[in-house]
Amino acid sequence: MARETTRAGILLAAVFAVGLAAGWLGNGAYAQRHHHHTAHADERLLERMSKELRLTPVQQDSVRAIFDRHRKEIHALWQETHPRYDAIRAAARSEIRAQLTPEQCVREEELAKEWDRERESHERN
């Protein structure tokens, strides 16, 4: 019974990790990342998972291996979908800007740059 519980826990952690990584795809966290940046992000995620889920060293190694196995697939998927994501984002932003006054457009541009810098900073750390 304990062995099954351990396996279930590892499986749950793996599914959780893959889900988090897939969620990051949706908000652009993998945009323009190089392999070493992605590996660094995976380590940060693993640290958080280890803390929040109290992963054992064996579980940490298993989750790290899962990240390593799927990193290329996730990166390839993002490379494939990133242009479409950018196009949709640009279209939505254009529609929003059409609703704004010229003064609001200036401020919106400033905010967009600020948010992009914050996102990029978060991705690097």
PAZA-631755 format. One record per residue: residue in one letter; x, y, z of N, C-alpha, C in turn. Coordinates in steps of 0.1 Angstrom, whole numbers, padded with zeros to 4 digits, always signed. Example, Ala and Ser with C-alpha at 12.3 -4.5 7.8 and 13.67 -1.06 7.14 Angstrom:
PAZA-631755
a+0132-0057+0078+0123-0045+0078+0132-0033+0078;s+0128-0022+0071+0137-0011+0071+0129+0000+0079;
end
This chain:
PAZA-631755
m+0008-0012+0000+0000+0000+0000+0009+0013+0000;a+0019+0013+0008+0028+0025+0009+0035+0027-0005;r+0039+0016-0012+0045+0017-0025+0036+0024-0035;e+0023+0020-0035+0013+0025-0043+0010+0040-0040;t+0011+0043-0028+0009+0057-0024+0020+0066-0028;t+0032+0061-0027+0044+0068-0032+0043+0070-0047;r+0040+0059-0054+0039+0060-0069+0028+0071-0073;a+0017+0070-0066+0006+0080-0068+0011+0094-0066;g+0018+0096-0055+0024+0109-0052+0033+0114-0063;i+0042+0105-0067+0051+0109-0078+0043+0113-0091;l+0034+0104-0094+0026+0107-0106+0018+0120-0104;l+0012+0123-0093+0005+0135-0090+0015+0147-0092;a+0027+0146-0086+0037+0157-0087+0041+0159-0102;a+0042+0148-0109+0046+0150-0123+0035+0156-0131;v+0023+0152-0129+0012+0158-0136+0010+0173-0133;f+0012+0176-0120+0012+0190-0115+0023+0198-0122;a+0035+0193-0123+0046+0200-0129+0043+0202-0144;v+0039+0192-0151+0036+0194-0165+0025+0204-0167;g+0015+0203-0159+0004+0213-0159+0008+0227-0157;l+0017+0229-0147+0023+0243-0145+0031+0247-0157;a+0039+0238-0163+0047+0242-0174+0038+0246-0186;a+0027+0238-0188+0018+0241-0199+0011+0254-0196;g+0007+0257-0184+0001+0270-0180+0010+0281-0183;w+0023+0280-0181+0032+0290-0184+0033+0293-0199;l+0030+0283-0207+0030+0285-0221+0019+0295-0225;g+0008+0294-0218-0003+0303-0221+0000+0318-0218;n+0008+0321-0209+0010+0335-0205+0024+0340-0210;g+0030+0332-0218+0042+0337-0225+0055+0335-0218;a+0056+0327-0207+0068+0325-0199+0079+0318-0207;y+0075+0311-0217+0086+0304-0225+0090+0313-0238;a+0084+0324-0239+0087+0333-0251+0102+0336-0251;q+0108+0334-0262+0122+0338-0265+0132+0334-0254;r+0130+0322-0249+0139+0316-0239+0149+0307-0246;h+0161+0307-0241+0171+0298-0245+0170+0286-0236;h+0176+0275-0240+0176+0263-0232+0180+0264-0218;h+0191+0272-0215+0196+0273-0202+0186+0282-0193;h+0179+0291-0199+0169+0299-0192+0157+0290-0188;t+0153+0281-0197+0142+0272-0194+0146+0262-0183;a+0158+0257-0183+0163+0248-0173+0163+0256-0159;h+0167+0268-0159+0167+0276-0147+0153+0278-0142;a+0144+0281-0151+0130+0282-0147+0124+0269-0141;d+0128+0258-0147+0124+0245-0142+0129+0243-0128;e+0142+0247-0125+0147+0245-0112+0140+0254-0102;r+0136+0266-0106+0129+0274-0097+0115+0268-0094;l+0109+0263-0104+0096+0256-0102+0098+0244-0093;l+0108+0236-0096+0111+0224-0088+0113+0228-0073;e+0120+0239-0071+0122+0244-0057+0109+0247-0050;r+0100+0254-0058+0087+0257-0052+0079+0245-0049;m+0079+0236-0059+0071+0224-0057+0077+0216-0045;s+0090+0215-0044+0096+0208-0033+0092+0214-0020;k+0091+0227-0019+0087+0233-0007+0072+0231-0004;e+0064+0234-0014+0049+0233-0012+0044+0219-0011;l+0050+0210-0018+0045+0196-0017+0054+0187-0008;r+0065+0193-0003+0074+0185+0006+0079+0173-0002;l+0085+0175-0014+0090+0164-0022+0102+0158-0015;t+0103+0145-0016+0115+0139-0011+0126+0141-0022;p+0139+0138-0018+0149+0139-0028+0147+0130-0040;v+0142+0118-0038+0139+0109-0049+0128+0115-0058;q+0118+0121-0052+0107+0127-0060+0112+0139-0067;q+0121+0147-0061+0127+0158-0068+0135+0153-0080;d+0143+0143-0079+0150+0137-0090+0141+0133-0101;s+0130+0127-0097+0120+0122-0107+0114+0133-0115;v+0110+0144-0108+0103+0155-0114+0114+0162-0123;r+0126+0164-0118+0137+0170-0126+0138+0162-0140;a+0138+0149-0139+0140+0141-0151+0128+0143-0160;i+0116+0144-0154+0104+0147-0163+0105+0160-0170;f+0110+0170-0163+0112+0183-0169+0122+0182-0181;d+0133+0175-0178+0143+0173-0188+0138+0166-0200;r+0130+0155-0198+0124+0148-0209+0114+0156-0218;h+0107+0165-0212+0097+0172-0219+0101+0186-0223;r+0112+0191-0219+0117+0205-0222+0117+0207-0237;k+0123+0198-0245+0124+0201-0259+0110+0201-0265;e+0101+0192-0261+0087+0192-0266+0080+0205-0263;i+0081+0210-0251+0074+0222-0247+0080+0234-0255;h+0093+0234-0256+0099+0245-0264+0095+0245-0279;a+0094+0233-0284+0090+0231-0298+0076+0236-0300;l+0067+0232-0291+0053+0237-0291+0052+0252-0290;w+0060+0258-0281+0059+0272-0280+0064+0279-0293;q+0075+0274-0299+0080+0279-0311+0070+0279-0322;e+0062+0268-0322+0052+0266-0332+0040+0276-0330;t+0036+0278-0317+0024+0286-0314+0027+0300-0311;h+0039+0304-0308+0043+0317-0304+0039+0328-0314;p+0041+0326-0327+0036+0336-0337+0021+0338-0337;r+0014+0327-0335-0001+0329-0334-0005+0336-0321;y+0002+0333-0310-0001+0340-0298+0002+0355-0299;d+0013+0358-0305+0017+0372-0307+0006+0379-0316;a+0002+0373-0326-0008+0379-0335-0022+0381-0328;i-0026+0372-0320-0038+0373-0313-0037+0385-0302;r-0025+0385-0296-0023+0395-0286-0023+0409-0292;a-0016+0410-0304-0016+0423-0311-0029+0427-0316;a-0037+0418-0321-0051+0421-0325-0059+0426-0313;a-0059+0419-0302-0066+0424-0290-0062+0437-0286;r-0049+0439-0286-0044+0452-0281-0048+0463-0291;s-0048+0461-0303-0053+0470-0313-0067+0474-0311;e-0076+0464-0309-0090+0466-0306-0092+0475-0293;i-0084+0472-0283-0085+0479-0271-0081+0494-0273;r-0070+0496-0280-0065+0509-0283-0075+0517-0291;a-0083+0511-0299-0093+0518-0307-0104+0524-0298;q-0105+0519-0286-0115+0523-0276-0110+0535-0267;l-0097+0538-0268-0091+0547-0260-0089+0561-0266;t-0088+0571-0258-0085+0585-0262-0070+0585-0266;p-0066+0595-0273-0051+0596-0276-0043+0597-0263;e-0047+0603-0253-0040+0604-0241-0039+0590-0234;q-0050+0583-0235-0050+0570-0229-0041+0560-0237;c-0040+0562-0250-0032+0554-0258-0017+0556-0254;v-0013+0568-0251+0000+0571-0247+0003+0563-0234;r-0006+0564-0224-0004+0558-0211-0005+0542-0213;e-0013+0537-0222-0014+0523-0225-0001+0518-0230;e+0005+0525-0238+0018+0522-0244+0029+0521-0233;e+0029+0531-0224+0038+0530-0212+0036+0518-0204;l+0023+0516-0201+0019+0504-0193+0023+0491-0199;a+0021+0490-0212+0025+0477-0219+0040+0475-0218;k+0048+0486-0220+0062+0484-0219+0066+0480-0205;e+0060+0486-0195+0062+0483-0181+0059+0468-0178;w+0048+0464-0182+0043+0450-0180+0053+0440-0187;d+0057+0444-0199+0067+0435-0206+0080+0434-0199;r+0085+0446-0194+0097+0446-0186+0096+0437-0173;e+0084+0438-0166+0082+0430-0154+0081+0415-0158;r+0075+0412-0169+0074+0398-0173+0088+0393-0176;e+0095+0400-0184+0109+0396-0187+0118+0395-0175;s+0117+0404-0165+0124+0403-0153+0120+0391-0145;h+0108+0388-0145+0103+0376-0138+0108+0363-0145;e+0109+0363-0158+0114+0352-0165+0128+0349-0163;r+0136+0360-0161+0150+0359-0159+0153+0354-0145;n+0145+0357-0135+0147+0353-0121+0141+0341-0117;
end
